[in-house]
């Protein structure tokens, strides 16, 4: 009994704590910040509700019955910011404990209240109820009785949707009856039961004073000085030109991220990391027709004919590769150029169609420098024997010479040399590295 009185006192204290209800703002589920969904908004503008619940009763042993199963249904109304009032009806059936005896149908009606004690935990509530009860015994070994029923407890509301809430609660019930001979211990005037209830709370009606929501936010000049559709308090670019397309920060869009806004960008799909000019297009600082990102000689003299790598055969400064000697100006000492894209059919000296197109441009450059002598170097990767690779590189160097002769370049100006696998510029341990090592280079021969 002392334990029951202690529980009763605790629940009563919880239920009558200073009432205040949950916040009026609501998100149907947890918002992006992780805040818990709250029950109060389901009742905001819908003060009436119905709440059916399944009920399990852990009954007083003095009843002489098994635990009870039944239900509770309540019709309620929000009356203040922290309280609802309910009309409540309940029913519970309890079978005889030993299999012999009365089955008890216990039912009643009355009034109750849900009390929300804290805005910090708006889904928790205390519950109080005062009801008139009646116990009917079948077949009637124990007299029927009428009673005053008092419930106190605590519960929790969990929003399943904006219109449906899950309701769960625990109650302590005292059943003050009018027959001393009731139960298995005649002389007792009250039973004490524990209840677990689970069901739904369903708000009724439509939201009062609901404001229609527009699918599109309409902006006005108020608070938007540059009239770009982003209010001044959020606008990081408050002086956007009229008609400009802006992002959520009020700044002009730069779709390719090159630093030039779309309105001024003449090359709107520039690859990431490419240096661009004021018009948003990749730079060609020396005007030789080769973009800076691909130009091995970024300061070629104006008007000079260049190879595909952006270098003139004479009078130019090539950026050195790793391990190469440089002069006092930081330029590579040797005028040697990799003819990138000059490839051959597998394990042969037959040029690919792409290689022929590149060599056509090489021939045009050589024609622009009629006094220049060059060495054509063939290189391979390390797959195969040294002797085989040396022979293959020599045949490929000669194939390049033969093609250039066919394009009008004097044979005496070109010396083919094969180096095999002896001069790698990358590792031979990877396919990418071996691809780099299979190459043809053009080297200017100094007088």
C-alpha positions as CSV (number, residue, x, y, z in Angstrom):
1,X,0.0,0.0,0.0
2,X,2.9,2.4,0.8
3,X,4.3,1.8,-2.6
4,X,0.9,2.6,-4.2
5,X,0.6,5.8,-2.2
6,X,4.1,6.8,-3.3
7,X,3.2,6.3,-6.9
8,X,-0.1,8.1,-6.5
9,X,1.7,11.1,-4.9
10,X,4.3,11.2,-7.7
11,X,1.8,11.1,-10.5
12,X,-0.5,13.6,-8.9
13,X,2.5,16.0,-8.5
14,X,3.4,15.6,-12.2
15,X,-0.2,16.1,-13.3
16,X,-0.8,19.3,-11.4
17,X,2.5,21.0,-12.2
18,X,2.3,24.6,-13.5
19,X,0.5,24.2,-16.9
20,X,1.8,25.7,-20.1
21,X,1.3,24.2,-23.5
22,X,3.6,23.4,-26.3
23,X,4.8,26.0,-28.8
24,X,2.4,27.1,-31.5
25,X,4.8,26.4,-34.3
26,X,4.8,22.9,-35.7
27,X,6.6,20.7,-38.2
28,X,4.9,17.5,-39.0
29,X,8.1,15.6,-38.4
30,X,11.5,16.6,-37.0
31,X,12.9,19.5,-38.9
32,X,16.4,19.8,-40.4
33,X,17.9,20.8,-37.1
34,X,16.7,17.6,-35.4
35,X,14.0,19.2,-33.3
36,X,11.3,16.9,-32.1
37,X,7.9,17.0,-33.7
38,X,5.3,18.4,-31.3
39,X,1.7,17.5,-30.6
40,X,0.3,21.0,-29.9
41,X,-0.1,22.2,-33.6
42,X,-2.4,19.3,-34.4
43,X,-4.9,21.0,-32.0
44,X,-4.1,24.5,-33.0
45,X,-7.2,25.7,-34.9
46,X,-8.8,22.3,-34.2
47,X,-9.8,22.4,-30.6
48,X,-12.0,19.3,-30.6
49,X,-10.8,15.8,-30.8
50,X,-11.7,12.1,-30.3
51,X,-9.4,9.6,-28.7
52,X,-10.0,5.9,-28.7
53,X,-7.5,3.7,-26.8
54,X,-7.0,0.1,-26.0
55,X,-6.6,-0.5,-22.2
56,X,-4.8,-3.2,-20.1
57,X,-5.6,-3.2,-16.4
58,X,-3.2,-4.7,-13.8
59,X,-6.0,-5.2,-11.2
60,X,-6.0,-5.2,-7.4
61,X,-5.5,-8.7,-6.1
62,X,-8.4,-8.2,-3.7
63,X,-10.7,-8.3,-6.8
64,X,-10.1,-12.1,-7.1
65,X,-9.8,-11.8,-10.9
66,X,-7.3,-11.9,-13.7
67,X,-6.0,-8.7,-15.2
68,X,-8.5,-6.8,-17.4
69,X,-8.6,-5.9,-21.0
70,X,-10.9,-3.2,-22.5
71,X,-10.9,0.3,-23.9
72,X,-11.3,4.0,-23.3
73,X,-12.8,6.6,-25.6
74,X,-12.7,10.3,-24.9
75,X,-14.1,13.3,-26.7
76,X,-12.2,16.4,-25.7
77,X,-11.7,20.1,-26.3
78,X,-8.8,22.4,-25.8
79,X,-9.9,25.0,-23.2
80,X,-6.7,26.9,-22.4
81,X,-3.1,27.0,-23.7
82,X,-2.2,24.2,-21.3
83,X,-5.3,22.1,-20.8
84,X,-8.0,20.0,-22.5
85,X,-11.2,18.7,-20.9
86,X,-12.6,15.3,-21.8
87,X,-15.8,13.4,-21.6
88,X,-14.6,9.8,-21.0
89,X,-16.1,6.4,-21.1
90,X,-14.3,3.1,-20.2
91,X,-15.0,-0.6,-20.3
92,X,-12.9,-3.5,-18.8
93,X,-13.6,-7.2,-18.6
94,X,-11.9,-9.3,-15.9
95,X,-12.2,-13.1,-15.8
96,X,-12.1,-15.1,-12.6
97,X,-8.6,-15.7,-11.3
98,X,-9.0,-19.4,-10.6
99,X,-11.3,-20.3,-13.4
100,X,-14.2,-20.5,-11.0
101,X,-16.1,-17.4,-10.0
102,X,-17.5,-14.3,-11.5
103,X,-16.6,-12.6,-14.7
104,X,-16.6,-8.8,-14.0
105,X,-17.7,-6.2,-16.6
106,X,-16.4,-2.9,-15.2
107,X,-17.6,0.2,-17.0
108,X,-18.0,3.9,-16.4
109,X,-18.3,7.5,-17.6
110,X,-17.1,10.8,-16.4
111,X,-14.9,13.8,-17.0
112,X,-11.1,14.2,-17.3
113,X,-8.4,16.6,-18.3
114,X,-5.1,16.5,-20.1
115,X,-2.5,18.9,-18.6
116,X,0.6,19.9,-20.4
117,X,3.2,20.9,-17.8
118,X,6.1,22.2,-19.8
119,X,6.9,23.9,-23.1
120,X,10.3,22.2,-23.1
121,X,8.6,18.8,-23.3
122,X,5.4,19.7,-25.1
123,X,4.4,16.1,-25.9
124,X,4.3,14.9,-22.3
125,X,1.1,15.5,-20.3
126,X,-0.5,14.6,-17.0
127,X,-4.0,13.2,-16.9
128,X,-6.8,13.4,-14.3
129,X,-10.3,11.8,-14.5
130,X,-13.3,11.5,-12.2
131,X,-15.9,8.9,-13.2
132,X,-19.0,7.0,-12.1
133,X,-18.4,3.2,-12.4
134,X,-20.4,0.1,-12.3
135,X,-19.2,-3.5,-11.9
136,X,-21.5,-6.3,-13.1
137,X,-20.6,-9.8,-11.9
138,X,-21.6,-12.9,-13.9
139,X,-23.1,-15.3,-12.8
140,X,-23.4,-13.2,-9.7
141,X,-21.6,-15.0,-6.9
142,X,-20.4,-11.6,-5.7
143,X,-22.8,-8.7,-5.6
144,X,-22.7,-6.0,-8.3
145,X,-21.6,-2.6,-7.1
146,X,-21.4,1.1,-8.1
147,X,-18.4,3.2,-7.4
148,X,-16.6,6.5,-7.7
149,X,-13.5,6.1,-10.0
150,X,-10.5,8.4,-9.9
151,X,-7.6,8.2,-12.4
152,X,-4.3,10.0,-12.3
153,X,-1.4,9.4,-14.6
154,X,1.0,10.6,-17.3
155,X,1.1,10.2,-21.0
156,X,2.9,11.0,-24.3
157,X,1.6,12.2,-27.7
158,X,3.6,11.4,-30.8
159,X,2.5,12.9,-34.1
160,X,2.2,10.3,-36.8
161,X,0.9,12.9,-39.3
162,X,-0.3,16.5,-38.8
163,X,-3.8,15.1,-38.2
164,X,-3.1,11.8,-36.3
165,X,-1.3,11.5,-33.0
166,X,-0.3,8.3,-31.2
167,X,-1.4,8.5,-27.6
168,X,0.1,6.3,-24.8
169,X,-0.3,6.7,-21.1
170,X,0.0,5.0,-17.7
171,X,-2.7,5.6,-15.1
172,X,-3.2,4.8,-11.4
173,X,-6.9,4.1,-10.6
174,X,-8.8,4.0,-7.3
175,X,-12.2,2.3,-7.4
176,X,-14.2,3.5,-4.3
177,X,-17.2,1.2,-4.2
178,X,-20.4,1.0,-2.1
179,X,-20.4,-2.7,-1.2
180,X,-18.1,-4.0,1.5
181,X,-18.7,-7.6,0.5
182,X,-17.2,-6.9,-3.0
183,X,-14.1,-8.8,-4.0
184,X,-12.4,-11.7,-2.2
185,X,-11.7,-9.8,1.0
186,X,-15.1,-8.5,2.2
187,X,-14.8,-5.3,4.2
188,X,-12.5,-3.5,1.7
189,X,-14.2,-0.3,0.3
190,X,-11.7,0.4,-2.5
191,X,-9.6,-1.3,-5.2
192,X,-6.4,0.1,-6.7
193,X,-5.6,-0.8,-10.3
194,X,-2.8,0.1,-12.7
195,X,-3.7,0.9,-16.4
196,X,-1.7,1.0,-19.6
197,X,-3.5,2.7,-22.5
198,X,-2.5,3.0,-26.1
199,X,-4.4,4.5,-29.0
200,X,-4.9,7.6,-31.1
201,X,-5.9,11.2,-30.7
202,X,-7.7,12.5,-33.8
203,X,-8.3,16.3,-34.1
204,X,-11.7,17.2,-35.6
205,X,-12.7,19.9,-38.1
206,X,-10.5,22.2,-40.2
207,X,-7.8,24.6,-39.1
208,X,-9.4,27.9,-38.1
209,X,-8.1,31.0,-39.7
210,X,-5.8,29.0,-42.0
211,X,-3.8,31.2,-44.3
212,X,-3.6,30.0,-48.0
213,X,-0.1,29.1,-49.0
214,X,1.2,30.2,-52.4
215,X,3.3,27.8,-54.4
216,X,5.6,30.6,-55.4
217,X,7.0,33.4,-53.2
218,X,6.1,36.8,-54.7
219,X,8.6,39.5,-54.0
220,X,8.1,43.2,-54.1
221,X,10.4,46.2,-54.0
222,X,10.0,46.4,-50.3
223,X,13.3,45.4,-48.7
224,X,14.9,44.4,-52.0
225,X,16.9,47.4,-53.2
226,X,18.3,45.9,-56.4
227,X,15.0,44.2,-57.2
228,X,16.6,40.8,-57.8
229,X,14.1,38.7,-55.8
230,X,16.4,38.3,-52.8
231,X,15.5,40.5,-49.8
232,X,18.2,42.9,-48.6
233,X,18.8,41.0,-45.3
234,X,19.8,37.9,-47.3
235,X,21.4,39.7,-50.3
236,X,25.2,39.4,-50.4
237,X,25.3,41.3,-53.6
238,X,23.0,44.3,-53.0
239,X,23.8,46.1,-56.3
240,X,23.1,43.4,-58.9
241,X,22.4,44.9,-62.3
242,X,18.7,44.9,-63.5
243,X,17.7,41.7,-65.1
244,X,20.6,39.6,-64.0
245,X,20.0,36.0,-63.0
246,X,21.1,35.5,-59.4
247,X,21.5,32.6,-56.9
248,X,20.0,32.2,-53.5
249,X,22.5,34.7,-52.1
250,X,21.5,37.4,-54.5
251,X,24.7,37.2,-56.5
252,X,25.0,36.7,-60.2
253,X,25.4,33.1,-61.3
254,X,28.7,31.7,-62.4
255,X,27.7,28.2,-63.7
256,X,31.2,27.0,-64.6
257,X,32.9,28.6,-61.5
258,X,35.6,30.4,-63.5
259,X,35.1,33.7,-61.8
260,X,33.2,35.3,-64.7
261,X,29.4,35.6,-64.2
262,X,27.2,34.0,-66.8
263,X,26.0,37.4,-68.1
264,X,29.5,38.2,-69.3
265,X,30.8,34.6,-69.9
266,X,31.4,33.9,-73.6
267,X,32.6,30.4,-72.7
268,X,30.0,29.2,-70.2
269,X,31.3,25.6,-70.0
270,X,35.0,26.2,-69.1
271,X,36.6,23.1,-67.5
272,X,37.3,23.4,-63.7
273,X,40.6,25.0,-62.9
274,X,41.2,26.7,-66.3
275,X,42.6,30.2,-66.2
276,X,40.2,32.5,-68.1
277,X,40.2,36.1,-69.3
278,X,37.6,38.8,-68.7
279,X,35.3,37.2,-71.2
280,X,35.3,33.8,-69.4
281,X,37.3,32.0,-72.1
282,X,40.6,30.2,-71.6
283,X,43.6,32.4,-71.8
284,X,46.1,32.3,-74.7
285,X,48.5,34.9,-73.4
286,X,51.0,34.9,-76.3
287,X,48.3,34.7,-79.0
288,X,49.8,31.7,-80.7
289,X,46.6,29.7,-80.9
290,X,47.5,27.3,-78.0
291,X,45.7,27.8,-74.7
292,X,47.9,28.6,-71.7
293,X,46.8,25.4,-70.0
294,X,48.4,23.4,-72.8
295,X,51.2,25.8,-73.9
296,X,54.7,24.6,-73.1
297,X,56.1,28.0,-74.3
298,X,53.7,30.6,-72.9
299,X,55.7,33.6,-74.2
300,X,56.2,32.8,-77.8
301,X,57.2,35.9,-79.9
302,X,54.2,37.3,-81.8
303,X,53.6,35.8,-85.2
304,X,55.9,32.8,-84.8
305,X,54.7,29.5,-86.2
306,X,54.4,26.9,-83.4
307,X,53.9,23.2,-82.9
308,X,50.8,21.8,-81.2
309,X,52.5,22.3,-77.8
310,X,52.7,26.1,-78.4
311,X,56.5,26.2,-79.1
312,X,58.4,27.8,-82.0
313,X,61.4,25.8,-83.3
314,X,63.8,28.7,-82.6
315,X,63.8,31.7,-80.4
316,X,61.4,30.4,-77.8
317,X,61.5,29.4,-74.1
318,X,60.1,26.0,-73.3
319,X,59.1,25.2,-69.7
320,X,61.5,22.5,-68.5
321,X,60.3,19.0,-67.6
322,X,61.5,17.3,-64.4
323,X,65.2,16.7,-64.4
324,X,66.0,18.8,-67.5
325,X,68.8,21.4,-67.5
326,X,67.7,25.1,-67.6
327,X,69.5,28.3,-68.7
328,X,69.8,31.5,-66.8
329,X,66.2,32.5,-67.9
330,X,64.7,29.3,-66.5
331,X,64.1,27.8,-70.0
332,X,64.9,24.2,-71.0
333,X,68.4,24.1,-72.6
334,X,67.4,21.6,-75.2
335,X,64.8,22.5,-77.8
336,X,63.2,19.1,-77.7
337,X,59.4,18.6,-78.1
338,X,57.2,15.6,-77.5
339,X,55.0,15.1,-80.5
340,X,52.0,14.1,-78.4
341,X,49.4,12.1,-80.2
342,X,51.8,10.6,-82.7
343,X,51.0,6.9,-82.1
344,X,51.4,3.7,-84.0
345,X,49.4,0.5,-84.6
346,X,50.1,-2.2,-82.0
347,X,53.6,-3.6,-82.2
348,X,54.2,-2.0,-85.5
349,X,55.6,1.2,-87.2
350,X,52.3,2.0,-89.0
351,X,51.0,5.5,-88.1
352,X,47.5,5.9,-86.8
353,X,45.1,8.4,-88.7
354,X,45.3,10.8,-85.7
355,X,49.1,10.7,-85.8
356,X,49.0,11.7,-89.5
357,X,46.9,14.7,-88.8
358,X,49.4,15.8,-86.1
359,X,52.3,15.3,-88.4
360,X,50.6,17.5,-91.1
361,X,50.9,20.4,-88.6
362,X,54.5,19.4,-87.8
363,X,55.3,19.6,-91.5
364,X,53.8,23.0,-91.8
365,X,55.9,24.2,-88.8
366,X,59.1,22.8,-90.3
367,X,58.3,24.6,-93.6
368,X,58.2,27.8,-91.7
369,X,61.8,27.2,-90.5
370,X,63.6,26.0,-93.7
371,X,67.1,26.2,-92.2
372,X,66.3,24.2,-89.1
373,X,67.8,20.6,-88.8
374,X,65.9,18.2,-86.5
375,X,66.4,14.8,-84.9
376,X,63.4,12.5,-84.8
377,X,63.7,10.3,-81.7
378,X,61.7,7.1,-81.2
379,X,61.1,5.7,-77.7
380,X,59.4,2.6,-76.3
381,X,58.3,1.3,-72.9
382,X,60.0,-1.7,-71.2
383,X,57.7,-4.4,-72.4
384,X,59.8,-6.8,-74.5
385,X,63.6,-7.2,-74.8
386,X,66.0,-4.3,-75.1
387,X,67.1,-5.4,-78.6
388,X,63.5,-5.7,-79.9
389,X,62.5,-2.3,-78.4
390,X,65.6,-0.6,-79.9
391,X,64.7,-1.9,-83.4
392,X,61.0,-1.0,-83.0
393,X,61.9,2.6,-82.0
394,X,64.2,3.0,-84.9
395,X,61.5,1.8,-87.4
396,X,59.0,4.2,-85.9
397,X,61.4,7.1,-86.1
398,X,62.0,6.3,-89.8
399,X,58.2,6.0,-90.4
400,X,57.8,9.6,-89.1
401,X,60.6,10.8,-91.4
402,X,59.1,9.1,-94.4
403,X,55.7,10.6,-93.7
404,X,57.2,14.1,-93.4
405,X,59.2,13.7,-96.6
406,X,55.9,12.9,-98.3
407,X,54.6,16.3,-96.9
408,X,57.4,18.2,-98.6
409,X,60.2,18.3,-96.0
410,X,63.7,17.6,-97.3
411,X,65.0,14.3,-96.0
412,X,68.4,15.9,-95.4
413,X,67.0,18.0,-92.6
414,X,65.8,15.1,-90.5
415,X,67.8,12.4,-88.7
416,X,65.9,9.5,-87.3
417,X,67.2,7.8,-84.1
418,X,65.9,5.0,-82.0
419,X,66.5,4.9,-78.2
420,X,64.3,1.9,-77.3
421,X,63.5,1.8,-73.6
422,X,66.6,3.5,-72.5
423,X,65.2,7.0,-71.9
424,X,61.9,6.8,-70.0
425,X,60.1,9.9,-68.8
426,X,57.7,8.1,-66.5
427,X,57.5,4.8,-64.6
428,X,57.1,1.6,-66.5
429,X,55.2,0.0,-63.6
430,X,51.8,1.4,-64.6
431,X,49.9,1.5,-67.9
432,X,49.7,5.2,-67.7
433,X,53.5,5.5,-67.3
434,X,54.2,3.1,-70.2
435,X,51.8,5.1,-72.4
436,X,53.9,8.2,-71.7
437,X,57.2,6.4,-72.5
438,X,55.9,5.2,-76.0
439,X,56.5,8.5,-77.8
440,X,58.2,10.4,-80.6
441,X,60.3,13.5,-79.9
442,X,61.5,16.3,-82.2
443,X,64.8,17.8,-81.3
444,X,66.3,20.9,-82.9
445,X,69.9,20.3,-83.8
446,X,72.1,23.3,-83.1
447,X,74.6,24.4,-85.7
